[in-house]
């Protein structure tokens, strides 16, 4: 049985300079922030980290800086998914050479994967490049369009991919997630990745979580988990309702740029987003922060 992740894993933002170049000097400050907020680990260069908008060379630089800054204080998952399997294998080899805790990958999406057998062939191709590093499939069908029976996948890969460790499950399909938690004698580490459904995920057995709002809202999620574990479901639901209000604001004004603006207000400058993402207007950003203030946002997260 794989050891289970038990805590919050933030998906960190990749910091950029105003001109769009990497701002690698900011990464040690980010890591200090995550350690202070008692996070278990980091999922680097995923969707929140704009990994698909980085070159492979840039992704290696970002991985190196997070690895060097964490210095064993945080577990590291490096996302190595790429539209080219050959590039994904190079990223996997690089991550393994760093000695990171795990790698994870989405699969190519331009040419659609339409069968489980092709999906497994792709997973084997990538994972074989880093056979001594635990490998997690990154399941996020809303972005990739890859729809798969995840329980069947777990049953199929246990022999064909020896280093397959689990799934980063970024989907609202909780019934599928619950089935995965107990599949194959609970062999695999299932990490839930929809922050707005944190409490429901707890109720079906989630122990490890990966998400973007853990960058700045970790104290709220710890309160939800504490209330859930003590049986105070009313308080847990009230806290989760507040989280949902915040997430709705993020989605309304632009998920990644608004979150980067929150980090900036906390004194951590992660810079702009890269195209094709676009920053909201100055007026929309002002409206967003006014709405946050009406929720006592910064008082509640600190």
N, C-alpha and C positions, 0 to 999 in steps of 0.2 A: 504493500500500500504506500502511495506517495504521501510524504508529510504534507499536512494541510496548512495553508496560509491562514493566519488568524489575526487580522487587523486591516488597517487601511493602507493602500498603496496609491500614492498620488501619481497622476499622469502629468509630469511637469511640462511647463511651457518652454519652448526653445526661445531664449532671449535673442532679440535682434537689435541692431543699431538703427537709428532713423533711416539710414540709406538701405536697409534690408540685409546687410551683412550680419554674420553671427556676432553676438556679444558674449564671447566665452568667459570673459572676466566676471560676469554676473553669476555664473553657475555656482561657485563656492558659497556665495551669499544665499542662494536658493536652497542649497543643501543644508546650511545651518538653520534656515527657517523650518525645513521639514523635520530635522532632528528635534528642534525645540517643540514642534507640534506633535511629537511622539508617533510619527508615521512608521510603518513597518518597512516600507520600501518605495521604489520609484519605477514607473513604467515609461521608459525613455524612447522618444521619437515615434510615439504612436500618433493617433489622430489629434490629440490635444497639443502634442509637440510638433505638429505640422510635418511629421516625418515624410509623407508623400511629396511635400514641396521642397525637400532638401536633396542635394546631390548626395551620392554615396560617400564621397569624400567628406562632406559636411556632417553627415550622420556619424561617421567614424570619429570625427573631432568631438562632436557633442557627447558620444558615448564615452570617449576617453576622459573628458573633463568631468562628467558625472561620476565615473568610476574613481578617478583620482581624488575627487572632492569628498565622496562618501566614505572612503577609507574603512570599509567594513561596518560603518555605523548604520547603513541602510542596505536592504537587499535590492538588487538591481535586476530588472527585466529589461532587455533591449529588444525593441521591435525591429525586425529585420525584413519584414514583408516588402516586396517590390514588384513592379509590373514585369520585371525580368527575373526568372528563377536563377539565372546565372549571377546576377547582382545580389540577389537575396543570399545566395551561398557565400559570396565574398563577405557580405555583412555578417553572416553567421560565423564564419571562420574568424573574423576580426573580433567579434564579441567573445568568442571562446578564448581567444588569445589573451584577452584582458582578464579572464577568470571571473566573469559575471555569474550571477546566480542562475539566470535563465534567459532564454531567448523566446520570442513569440513572433508569429507572422500571420498577416492576412495573405491571401493568394492573388495572383493576377486576375484582373477583372475586365480587361478590354475584350479578350476572348473568353466567353462565359464558360464557367465550370458547370456542367449540367448533369454530372453523375458522381456518386460517392467514390467510385473506383478512380476517376480522374483526380478527384480531390485528394485521395490518399496517395496517389502517385506523386502529386505535387508536394504534399507534406513530407513524403519519404525523401524526395530530391533535396528539399531544403534542410531537413533535420540531419541528413547524412553528412552534411558539411561540418557539423559540430556535435559529433556523436556522444561526447562526454558531458554535454551541457543539457539540462532539462529543457524540453521544448513544449511550448503552449500554443495551441491553435487559437487565433484571434477571430472569434465569431462575432461579426458585426454586419448582419445582412442588410441593414438600412443603408449602409454606405457601399458595401461591396456587391450587393445583389446576389451573393452566393447563399442559396438556401439549401440546408442539409439537415438530415435527421441526426441530431447530435448524439443521441443515445446509440444509434446504430454505428456512428463513427467511433465512439469510445470502444464499442465491442469489437470493432474491426482492427483498430490500430494497436491493441495491446500486444500483439505478437509481431506485427510488421514494422513498428517504429519503437524500438526499445527505449529511447530517451523521451518518449511522449509522456508529459507530466500532467497535462490538464488543459483546460480551456479558459480563456478570457472571454466571458459570456456577456456581450454587450447587446442584449435584446430584452424586450419586455415580456417575452414568452416564459413566464415563471414556471408553468407546468413542465416545460422542457428542461429548464434549469433544475427543478426539483428532481426530475427523473435522472438527470446526470449525476447529481450529488450521491445518489445511492446505487448508480449503475456499476456493474463489474465489481461487486463487493466493496463499494466505496473506495475504489483503487485510486481515482484521479482527483487532483486538486482543482476545484471549481471556483473561479474568481468572478464575482458578479460585477458588472460594469455599467449599471444604470442608476446613477445617484438618486434620481427622483423616486426610485422604488427600493430604497435602502431598507426600510422597515418591512415591507412585504417579503423582501428577499431573506431577511433574518428569520421570518416566520416559516420559511420552507427549508431552512438549514444552512443558509450561507454563513460562512465564517470569514472568508477573505474577500476584499472589495478593491476594485481599481476604478478610479474616477478622477474627473477634472476638478470638481468642486472641493475635493479633499486638499487641494492646494491651499485653500484659505478658510474652509469651513469644518476642518477636522473636529474642533471641540464640540460642534453641534451633533455630529454623527456619534461621537463618544457618548454624549448625553442620551441620544436615542437608544443606543445599544444598552446603556446602563438601565434606562427605564424599562426596556423590553425584558431584560434579564431579571429585573426585580418584580416583574408582573404589573408595572404601572403603565398599562396600555393606553390609557387616556392621555397621559403626559407624552408618551412616545408618539402617539398619533398627532398631537398638537405640534410637536417639534417637526415631525415629517411634513405636516401641512405647511409650516413656515418654510421648510426647504423647498417645497413645490412652488410656493410663491416666488422665491428667489429664482428658481430654475425657469419659471415662466418669463420672468423679466430678462434673463439671459438670452432665452430663445427669441424674445420679441426684438431685442436690440442688436443681436449678433453674438452668438455663443462664445467664440474665442476672443474677439477684440474686447468685449465687455469684461471677460474674466481677466484679461491682461491689464485692463484699466483698474480692476480691483487690486491686483498685485502692486501696481504703481502707487496706488493710494496707501498701501501698506509699507511703502518704501522700497519695493522690489521692482525695478524697472525691467520689464520683459520686452519692451519695445512694441512695434506694430506687428500686424500679421502680413503674410505674403499673399499676393495674388495667386489663385483666384478669389481668396477671401478678401473682404474689403472692410475697412474700419467705418463705423457709423459716423454721421456728421457730428460736429461739435455740439449742436443743439440736442440731438438724440442722446449723445453721451451725457450731457448735463441732465436731461430728463431721466435717464437711467439712474444716475447717482442720486438724484432727488428722490426717486422711488425707493432706492435702497435705504436712504436716510429715514424715510417714512416707516420702514420696517425695523428701525434701530439696528441695522445690519452690522455696522462696525463695532457697536457696543456689545452685540451678542456673540461675535466670533472671537473677541479678544478677552 
